[in-house]
């Protein structure tokens, strides 16, 4: 059902785009999974026993701590990005022949909401159909 969709750096909050550049998409998503919607207390120096080492792995945690040492960066929860991805997926499925009534049931939305989604700019934007979720 889910097709590969792309989110570009300009679609990410500035801090997450920087984190993605620093430690990669997988590391960024791990931070979102564990700290999304919160500030994360970054130690002044890397410690192998810090939770960041477990969440990110040694190499990525070292890079993250070096960049954000003794700060509290906000890790967005990506709710807006997830909503945009859902809307693009709905648009693609509609264009592929899935009826609005079925989309409404599957996404637990009203038919009116599906029609509104189909009119939004992000569902009309040309998005690659291959690659990783965050290519």
VOTORMAR-417926 format. One record per residue: residue number from 1; residue in one letter; x, y, z of N, C-alpha, C in turn. Coordinates in nm, 4 decimals. Example, Ala and Ser with C-alpha at 12.3 -4.5 7.8 and 13.67 -1.06 7.14 Angstrom:
<sites>
+-----+---------+----------+----------+----------+----------+----------+----------+----------+----------+----------+
| num | residuo |      nxx |      nyy |      nzz |     caxx |     cayy |     cazz |      cxx |      cyy |      czz |
+-----+---------+----------+----------+----------+----------+----------+----------+----------+----------+----------+
|   1 |       A |   1.3190 |  -0.5690 |   0.7800 |   1.2300 |  -0.4500 |   0.7800 |   1.3200 |  -0.3300 |   0.7800 |
|   2 |       S |   1.2850 |  -0.2250 |   0.7080 |   1.3670 |  -0.1060 |   0.7140 |   1.2900 |   0.0030 |   0.7870 |
+-----+---------+----------+----------+----------+----------+----------+----------+----------+----------+----------+
</sites>
This chain:
<sites>
+-----+---------+----------+----------+----------+----------+----------+----------+----------+----------+----------+
| num | residuo |      nxx |      nyy |      nzz |     caxx |     cayy |     cazz |      cxx |      cyy |      czz |
+-----+---------+----------+----------+----------+----------+----------+----------+----------+----------+----------+
|   1 |       X |   0.0814 |  -0.1173 |   0.0000 |   0.0000 |   0.0000 |   0.0000 |   0.0872 |   0.1256 |   0.0000 |
|   2 |       X |   0.1889 |   0.1376 |   0.0872 |   0.2716 |   0.2565 |   0.0966 |   0.3753 |   0.2571 |  -0.0125 |
|   3 |       X |   0.3794 |   0.3670 |  -0.0883 |   0.4817 |   0.3848 |  -0.1884 |   0.5942 |   0.4652 |  -0.1266 |
|   4 |       X |   0.7151 |   0.4525 |  -0.1823 |   0.8271 |   0.5311 |  -0.1343 |   0.8025 |   0.6773 |  -0.1685 |
|   5 |       X |   0.8180 |   0.7631 |  -0.0698 |   0.7986 |   0.9051 |  -0.0878 |   0.9235 |   0.9781 |  -0.0421 |
|   6 |       X |   0.9396 |   1.0997 |  -0.0880 |   1.0573 |   1.1765 |  -0.0524 |   1.0191 |   1.2962 |   0.0328 |
|   7 |       X |   1.1028 |   1.3237 |   0.1317 |   1.0941 |   1.4481 |   0.2057 |   1.2289 |   1.5149 |   0.1869 |
|   8 |       X |   1.2230 |   1.6398 |   0.1497 |   1.3442 |   1.7145 |   0.1227 |   1.3843 |   1.7931 |   0.2469 |
|   9 |       X |   1.5120 |   1.8298 |   0.2546 |   1.5587 |   1.9049 |   0.3701 |   1.4737 |   2.0278 |   0.3972 |
|  10 |       X |   1.4270 |   2.0947 |   0.2906 |   1.3460 |   2.2149 |   0.3119 |   1.2107 |   2.1823 |   0.3756 |
|  11 |       X |   1.1704 |   2.0553 |   0.3756 |   1.0469 |   2.0149 |   0.4417 |   1.0678 |   1.9836 |   0.5894 |
|  12 |       X |   1.1931 |   1.9735 |   0.6300 |   1.2259 |   1.9418 |   0.7689 |   1.2495 |   2.0697 |   0.8475 |
|  13 |       X |   1.2197 |   2.0678 |   0.9789 |   1.2612 |   2.1797 |   1.0628 |   1.4140 |   2.1944 |   1.0531 |
|  14 |       X |   1.4628 |   2.3163 |   1.0669 |   1.6053 |   2.3453 |   1.0475 |   1.6967 |   2.2546 |   1.1297 |
|  15 |       X |   1.6643 |   2.2348 |   1.2564 |   1.7499 |   2.1516 |   1.3419 |   1.7540 |   2.0081 |   1.2916 |
|  16 |       X |   1.6398 |   1.9533 |   1.2497 |   1.6392 |   1.8156 |   1.2007 |   1.7144 |   1.8025 |   1.0688 |
|  17 |       X |   1.7059 |   1.9036 |   0.9845 |   1.7829 |   1.9004 |   0.8598 |   1.9323 |   1.8981 |   0.8908 |
|  18 |       X |   1.9733 |   1.9772 |   0.9880 |   2.1144 |   1.9787 |   1.0285 |   2.1554 |   1.8448 |   1.0891 |
|  19 |       X |   2.0703 |   1.7897 |   1.1728 |   2.0999 |   1.6597 |   1.2353 |   2.1085 |   1.5520 |   1.1280 |
|  20 |       X |   2.0185 |   1.5544 |   1.0340 |   2.0211 |   1.4564 |   0.9247 |   2.1515 |   1.4645 |   0.8469 |
|  21 |       X |   2.1955 |   1.5874 |   0.8187 |   2.3228 |   1.6077 |   0.7480 |   2.4392 |   1.5537 |   0.8312 |
|  22 |       X |   2.4311 |   1.5703 |   0.9626 |   2.5386 |   1.5308 |   1.0534 |   2.5468 |   1.3802 |   1.0749 |
|  23 |       X |   2.4325 |   1.3157 |   1.1019 |   2.4355 |   1.1734 |   1.1401 |   2.3524 |   1.0833 |   1.0499 |
|  24 |       X |   2.2922 |   1.1391 |   0.9460 |   2.2160 |   1.0583 |   0.8520 |   2.0695 |   1.0460 |   0.8890 |
|  25 |       X |   1.9941 |   0.9962 |   0.7936 |   1.8492 |   0.9827 |   0.8098 |   1.8143 |   0.8857 |   0.9224 |
|  26 |       X |   1.8823 |   0.7723 |   0.9269 |   1.8512 |   0.6724 |   1.0296 |   1.8709 |   0.7287 |   1.1700 |
|  27 |       X |   1.9799 |   0.8005 |   1.1902 |   2.0065 |   0.8614 |   1.3205 |   1.9037 |   0.9673 |   1.3549 |
|  28 |       X |   1.8707 |   1.0499 |   1.2565 |   1.7699 |   1.1530 |   1.2788 |   1.6366 |   1.0895 |   1.3193 |
|  29 |       X |   1.5965 |   0.9851 |   1.2478 |   1.4700 |   0.9185 |   1.2801 |   1.4736 |   0.8527 |   1.4175 |
|  30 |       X |   1.5890 |   0.8006 |   1.4570 |   1.6032 |   0.7421 |   1.5908 |   1.5825 |   0.8494 |   1.6971 |
|  31 |       X |   1.6377 |   0.9689 |   1.6742 |   1.6165 |   1.0786 |   1.7691 |   1.4695 |   1.1182 |   1.7742 |
|  32 |       X |   1.4051 |   1.1256 |   1.6587 |   1.2631 |   1.1600 |   1.6546 |   1.1817 |   1.0548 |   1.7299 |
|  33 |       X |   1.2160 |   0.9289 |   1.7109 |   1.1448 |   0.8200 |   1.7783 |   1.1554 |   0.8322 |   1.9313 |
|  34 |       X |   1.2738 |   0.8651 |   1.9811 |   1.2964 |   0.8685 |   2.1261 |   1.2676 |   1.0038 |   2.1907 |
|  35 |       X |   1.2926 |   1.1121 |   2.1184 |   1.2828 |   1.2442 |   2.1784 |   1.1868 |   1.3381 |   2.1057 |
|  36 |       X |   1.1143 |   1.2905 |   2.0065 |   1.0274 |   1.3767 |   1.9272 |   0.9326 |   1.4590 |   2.0128 |
|  37 |       X |   0.9326 |   1.5899 |   1.9895 |   0.8478 |   1.6805 |   2.0645 |   0.9106 |   1.7329 |   2.1916 |
|  38 |       X |   1.0384 |   1.7004 |   2.2144 |   1.1073 |   1.7394 |   2.3378 |   1.2454 |   1.7967 |   2.3076 |
|  39 |       X |   1.2995 |   1.8639 |   2.4085 |   1.4393 |   1.9038 |   2.4025 |   1.5218 |   1.7877 |   2.4562 |
|  40 |       X |   1.6392 |   1.7675 |   2.4007 |   1.7275 |   1.6618 |   2.4489 |   1.8492 |   1.7281 |   2.5137 |
|  41 |       X |   1.8796 |   1.6864 |   2.6371 |   1.9964 |   1.7386 |   2.7083 |   2.1204 |   1.6674 |   2.6565 |
|  42 |       X |   2.2068 |   1.7422 |   2.5896 |   2.3281 |   1.6851 |   2.5321 |   2.4429 |   1.7134 |   2.6284 |
|  43 |       X |   2.5160 |   1.6107 |   2.6682 |   2.6276 |   1.6330 |   2.7612 |   2.7376 |   1.7179 |   2.6969 |
|  44 |       X |   2.8220 |   1.7772 |   2.7802 |   2.9323 |   1.8598 |   2.7309 |   3.0375 |   1.7762 |   2.6587 |
|  45 |       X |   3.0483 |   1.6512 |   2.6985 |   3.1438 |   1.5599 |   2.6346 |   3.0776 |   1.4238 |   2.6182 |
|  46 |       X |   3.1201 |   1.3509 |   2.5160 |   3.0630 |   1.2185 |   2.4898 |   3.0945 |   1.1234 |   2.6047 |
|  47 |       X |   2.9946 |   1.0462 |   2.6432 |   3.0118 |   0.9383 |   2.7406 |   2.9487 |   0.8129 |   2.6826 |
|  48 |       X |   3.0229 |   0.7033 |   2.6764 |   2.9686 |   0.5802 |   2.6167 |   2.8442 |   0.5266 |   2.6876 |
|  49 |       X |   2.8240 |   0.5653 |   2.8140 |   2.7076 |   0.5170 |   2.8879 |   2.5862 |   0.6089 |   2.8742 |
|  50 |       X |   2.6000 |   0.7181 |   2.8007 |   2.4872 |   0.8099 |   2.7819 |   2.3841 |   0.7450 |   2.6899 |
|  51 |       X |   2.2550 |   0.7684 |   2.7154 |   2.1507 |   0.7097 |   2.6298 |   2.1683 |   0.7401 |   2.4806 |
|  52 |       X |   2.2265 |   0.8536 |   2.4459 |   2.2477 |   0.8850 |   2.3046 |   2.3350 |   0.7804 |   2.2356 |
|  53 |       X |   2.4310 |   0.7242 |   2.3082 |   2.5177 |   0.6211 |   2.2495 |   2.4360 |   0.4967 |   2.2148 |
|  54 |       X |   2.3418 |   0.4625 |   2.2998 |   2.2566 |   0.3458 |   2.2742 |   2.1587 |   0.3733 |   2.1597 |
|  55 |       X |   2.1034 |   0.4930 |   2.1564 |   2.0030 |   0.5283 |   2.0560 |   2.0646 |   0.5465 |   1.9180 |
|  56 |       X |   2.1793 |   0.6134 |   1.9121 |   2.2399 |   0.6492 |   1.7839 |   2.3540 |   0.5585 |   1.7400 |
|  57 |       X |   2.4111 |   0.4844 |   1.8332 |   2.5341 |   0.4123 |   1.8033 |   2.6521 |   0.5035 |   1.8340 |
|  58 |       X |   2.7662 |   0.4429 |   1.8569 |   2.8839 |   0.5164 |   1.9048 |   2.9242 |   0.6310 |   1.8116 |
|  59 |       X |   2.9455 |   0.6008 |   1.6854 |   2.9980 |   0.7002 |   1.5920 |   2.9037 |   0.8200 |   1.5742 |
|  60 |       X |   2.7769 |   0.7933 |   1.5547 |   2.6797 |   0.9015 |   1.5370 |   2.6625 |   0.9822 |   1.6656 |
|  61 |       X |   2.6644 |   0.9129 |   1.7807 |   2.6509 |   0.9834 |   1.9085 |   2.7695 |   1.0766 |   1.9323 |
|  62 |       X |   2.8892 |   1.0321 |   1.8980 |   3.0077 |   1.1182 |   1.9123 |   2.9907 |   1.2445 |   1.8281 |
|  63 |       X |   2.9515 |   1.2290 |   1.7032 |   2.9328 |   1.3437 |   1.6138 |   2.8231 |   1.4366 |   1.6670 |
|  64 |       X |   2.7131 |   1.3775 |   1.7128 |   2.6014 |   1.4571 |   1.7640 |   2.6442 |   1.5356 |   1.8869 |
|  65 |       X |   2.7127 |   1.4707 |   1.9799 |   2.7570 |   1.5379 |   2.1026 |   2.8593 |   1.6464 |   2.0706 |
|  66 |       X |   2.9500 |   1.6200 |   1.9785 |   3.0482 |   1.7225 |   1.9419 |   2.9782 |   1.8472 |   1.8885 |
|  67 |       X |   2.8765 |   1.8306 |   1.8068 |   2.8070 |   1.9444 |   1.7471 |   2.7153 |   2.0158 |   1.8454 |
|  68 |       X |   2.6450 |   1.9404 |   1.9291 |   2.5441 |   1.9995 |   2.0171 |   2.5830 |   1.9970 |   2.1646 |
|  69 |       X |   2.7107 |   1.9860 |   2.1949 |   2.7601 |   1.9740 |   2.3330 |   2.7019 |   2.0825 |   2.4233 |
|  70 |       X |   2.6533 |   2.0389 |   2.5392 |   2.6038 |   2.1268 |   2.6449 |   2.4882 |   2.2168 |   2.5980 |
|  71 |       X |   2.4084 |   2.1682 |   2.5036 |   2.2906 |   2.2422 |   2.4586 |   2.1669 |   2.1549 |   2.4757 |
|  72 |       X |   2.0532 |   2.2101 |   2.4422 |   1.9270 |   2.1375 |   2.4506 |   1.8502 |   2.1541 |   2.3200 |
|  73 |       X |   1.8953 |   2.0903 |   2.2109 |   1.8229 |   2.1071 |   2.0847 |   1.6833 |   2.0457 |   2.0932 |
|  74 |       X |   1.5900 |   2.1140 |   2.0266 |   1.4529 |   2.0637 |   2.0200 |   1.4444 |   1.9639 |   1.9054 |
|  75 |       X |   1.3919 |   1.8461 |   1.9350 |   1.3730 |   1.7412 |   1.8349 |   1.2245 |   1.7402 |   1.7986 |
|  76 |       X |   1.1948 |   1.7901 |   1.6809 |   1.0551 |   1.7959 |   1.6361 |   0.9983 |   1.6550 |   1.6220 |
|  77 |       X |   0.8682 |   1.6425 |   1.6358 |   0.8060 |   1.5103 |   1.6247 |   0.7669 |   1.4739 |   1.4819 |
|  78 |       X |   0.7868 |   1.5654 |   1.3886 |   0.7597 |   1.5427 |   1.2468 |   0.6126 |   1.5159 |   1.2162 |
|  79 |       X |   0.5242 |   1.5591 |   1.3032 |   0.3817 |   1.5357 |   1.2779 |   0.3394 |   1.5971 |   1.1450 |
|  80 |       X |   0.3861 |   1.7172 |   1.1162 |   0.3479 |   1.7813 |   0.9902 |   0.4030 |   1.7028 |   0.8717 |
|  81 |       X |   0.5281 |   1.6593 |   0.8791 |   0.5873 |   1.5825 |   0.7692 |   0.5125 |   1.4514 |   0.7489 |
|  82 |       X |   0.4743 |   1.3873 |   0.8573 |   0.3985 |   1.2620 |   0.8455 |   0.2623 |   1.2864 |   0.7804 |
|  83 |       X |   0.2011 |   1.3976 |   0.8170 |   0.0706 |   1.4318 |   0.7591 |   0.0853 |   1.4594 |   0.6088 |
|  84 |       X |   0.1899 |   1.5317 |   0.5709 |   0.2140 |   1.5584 |   0.4289 |   0.2347 |   1.4271 |   0.3544 |
|  85 |       X |   0.3153 |   1.3374 |   0.4106 |   0.3374 |   1.2068 |   0.3463 |   0.2077 |   1.1297 |   0.3318 |
|  86 |       X |   0.1263 |   1.1310 |   0.4369 |  -0.0033 |   1.0625 |   0.4298 |  -0.0880 |   1.1219 |   0.3187 |
|  87 |       X |  -0.0901 |   1.2533 |   0.3093 |  -0.1718 |   1.3196 |   0.2078 |  -0.1236 |   1.2871 |   0.0671 |
|  88 |       X |   0.0063 |   1.2837 |   0.0487 |   0.0616 |   1.2474 |  -0.0828 |   0.0249 |   1.1032 |  -0.1163 |
|  89 |       X |   0.0345 |   1.0159 |  -0.0182 |  -0.0024 |   0.8764 |  -0.0397 |  -0.1503 |   0.8640 |  -0.0766 |
|  90 |       X |  -0.2348 |   0.9379 |  -0.0077 |  -0.3778 |   0.9372 |  -0.0396 |  -0.3990 |   0.9828 |  -0.1832 |
|  91 |       X |  -0.3318 |   1.0910 |  -0.2231 |  -0.3450 |   1.1424 |  -0.3591 |  -0.3016 |   1.0390 |  -0.4624 |
|  92 |       X |  -0.1899 |   0.9743 |  -0.4389 |  -0.1409 |   0.8727 |  -0.5330 |  -0.2371 |   0.7555 |  -0.5433 |
|  93 |       X |  -0.2896 |   0.7140 |  -0.4312 |  -0.3824 |   0.6013 |  -0.4343 |  -0.5107 |   0.6390 |  -0.5061 |
|  94 |       X |  -0.5587 |   0.7621 |  -0.4853 |  -0.6772 |   0.8086 |  -0.5565 |  -0.6503 |   0.8111 |  -0.7068 |
|  95 |       X |  -0.5354 |   0.8665 |  -0.7450 |  -0.4985 |   0.8718 |  -0.8869 |  -0.4823 |   0.7315 |  -0.9454 |
|  96 |       X |  -0.4506 |   0.6357 |  -0.8607 |  -0.4368 |   0.4972 |  -0.9048 |  -0.5686 |   0.4217 |  -0.9087 |
|  97 |       X |  -0.6773 |   0.4900 |  -0.8719 |  -0.8075 |   0.4269 |  -0.8846 |  -0.8771 |   0.3893 |  -0.7556 |
|  98 |       X |  -0.8175 |   0.4149 |  -0.6413 |  -0.8837 |   0.3815 |  -0.5151 |  -0.9960 |   0.4816 |  -0.4888 |
|  99 |       X |  -1.1169 |   0.4338 |  -0.4631 |  -1.2301 |   0.5233 |  -0.4400 |  -1.2144 |   0.6049 |  -0.3108 |
| 100 |       X |  -1.2702 |   0.7240 |  -0.3117 |  -1.2645 |   0.8127 |  -0.1952 |  -1.3236 |   0.7447 |  -0.0723 |
| 101 |       X |  -1.4328 |   0.6720 |  -0.0886 |  -1.4963 |   0.6064 |   0.0266 |  -1.4020 |   0.5057 |   0.0926 |
| 102 |       X |  -1.3283 |   0.4324 |   0.0108 |  -1.2322 |   0.3352 |   0.0656 |  -1.1169 |   0.4066 |   0.1351 |
| 103 |       X |  -1.0650 |   0.5133 |   0.0737 |  -0.9569 |   0.5904 |   0.1360 |  -1.0023 |   0.6458 |   0.2714 |
| 104 |       X |  -1.1260 |   0.6963 |   0.2771 |  -1.1788 |   0.7512 |   0.4020 |  -1.1818 |   0.6446 |   0.5108 |
| 105 |       X |  -1.2285 |   0.5266 |   0.4763 |  -1.2330 |   0.4177 |   0.5750 |  -1.0935 |   0.3768 |   0.6195 |
| 106 |       X |  -1.0027 |   0.3586 |   0.5248 |  -0.8679 |   0.3092 |   0.5568 |  -0.7869 |   0.4094 |   0.6386 |
| 107 |       X |  -0.8057 |   0.5372 |   0.6125 |  -0.7295 |   0.6391 |   0.6852 |  -0.8082 |   0.6984 |   0.8020 |
| 108 |       X |  -0.9293 |   0.6469 |   0.8226 |  -1.0147 |   0.6916 |   0.9324 |  -1.0399 |   0.8417 |   0.9253 |
| 109 |       X |  -1.0743 |   0.8861 |   0.8044 |  -1.1072 |   1.0255 |   0.7774 |  -1.2434 |   1.0296 |   0.7101 |
| 110 |       X |  -1.3044 |   1.1476 |   0.7078 |  -1.4315 |   1.1606 |   0.6359 |  -1.4028 |   1.1732 |   0.4862 |
| 111 |       X |  -1.5032 |   1.1446 |   0.4061 |  -1.4883 |   1.1617 |   0.2618 |  -1.4591 |   1.3081 |   0.2287 |
| 112 |       X |  -1.5239 |   1.4011 |   0.2993 |  -1.4977 |   1.5426 |   0.2763 |  -1.3500 |   1.5738 |   0.3019 |
| 113 |       X |  -1.2940 |   1.5181 |   0.4078 |  -1.1529 |   1.5427 |   0.4387 |  -1.0628 |   1.4862 |   0.3281 |
| 114 |       X |  -1.0972 |   1.3719 |   0.2747 |  -1.0190 |   1.3156 |   0.1633 |  -1.0236 |   1.4109 |   0.0448 |
| 115 |       X |  -1.1427 |   1.4625 |   0.0120 |  -1.1534 |   1.5568 |  -0.1000 |  -1.0708 |   1.6826 |  -0.0727 |
| 116 |       X |  -1.0726 |   1.7308 |   0.0503 |  -0.9915 |   1.8484 |   0.0853 |  -0.8422 |   1.8193 |   0.0705 |
| 117 |       X |  -0.8010 |   1.7014 |   0.1113 |  -0.6604 |   1.6612 |   0.0971 |  -0.6209 |   1.6600 |  -0.0501 |
| 118 |       X |  -0.7079 |   1.6090 |  -0.1335 |  -0.6777 |   1.5990 |  -0.2762 |  -0.6611 |   1.7362 |  -0.3429 |
| 119 |       X |  -0.7112 |   1.8406 |  -0.2773 |  -0.6985 |   1.9769 |  -0.3305 |  -0.5763 |   2.0514 |  -0.2767 |
| 120 |       X |  -0.5058 |   1.9948 |  -0.1793 |  -0.3935 |   2.0649 |  -0.1161 |  -0.2703 |   2.0667 |  -0.2053 |
| 121 |       X |  -0.1898 |   2.1732 |  -0.1933 |  -0.0702 |   2.1870 |  -0.2778 |   0.0293 |   2.0718 |  -0.2649 |
| 122 |       X |   0.0479 |   2.0204 |  -0.1441 |   0.1482 |   1.9136 |  -0.1292 |   0.1097 |   1.7860 |  -0.2025 |
| 123 |       X |  -0.0197 |   1.7676 |  -0.2280 |  -0.0610 |   1.6479 |  -0.3004 |  -0.0475 |   1.6667 |  -0.4503 |
| 124 |       X |  -0.0276 |   1.7894 |  -0.4920 |  -0.0110 |   1.8186 |  -0.6344 |   0.1357 |   1.8296 |  -0.6723 |
| 125 |       X |   0.2248 |   1.8431 |  -0.5733 |   0.3682 |   1.8607 |  -0.5955 |   0.4278 |   1.7352 |  -0.6550 |
| 126 |       X |   0.5138 |   1.7515 |  -0.7517 |   0.5817 |   1.6363 |  -0.8129 |   0.6805 |   1.5787 |  -0.7130 |
| 127 |       X |   0.6615 |   1.4530 |  -0.6776 |   0.7473 |   1.3859 |  -0.5811 |   0.7989 |   1.2586 |  -0.6445 |
| 128 |       X |   0.9288 |   1.2292 |  -0.6318 |   0.9808 |   1.1045 |  -0.6884 |   0.9076 |   0.9838 |  -0.6320 |
| 129 |       X |   0.8974 |   0.8789 |  -0.7115 |   0.8275 |   0.7586 |  -0.6654 |   0.9236 |   0.6485 |  -0.6281 |
| 130 |       X |   1.0529 |   0.6752 |  -0.6310 |   1.1504 |   0.5741 |  -0.5920 |   1.2370 |   0.6283 |  -0.4809 |
| 131 |       X |   1.2992 |   0.5379 |  -0.4097 |   1.3959 |   0.5768 |  -0.3083 |   1.3421 |   0.5662 |  -0.1684 |
| 132 |       X |   1.4257 |   0.6023 |  -0.0778 |   1.4006 |   0.5981 |   0.0647 |   1.2999 |   0.7067 |   0.1024 |
| 133 |       X |   1.2329 |   0.6897 |   0.2125 |   1.1353 |   0.7851 |   0.2611 |   1.1934 |   0.9259 |   0.2669 |
| 134 |       X |   1.3190 |   0.9387 |   0.2982 |   1.3816 |   1.0689 |   0.3137 |   1.4923 |   1.0921 |   0.2130 |
| 135 |       X |   1.4796 |   1.0402 |   0.0898 |   1.5807 |   1.0645 |  -0.0138 |   1.5862 |   1.2104 |  -0.0494 |
+-----+---------+----------+----------+----------+----------+----------+----------+----------+----------+----------+
</sites>
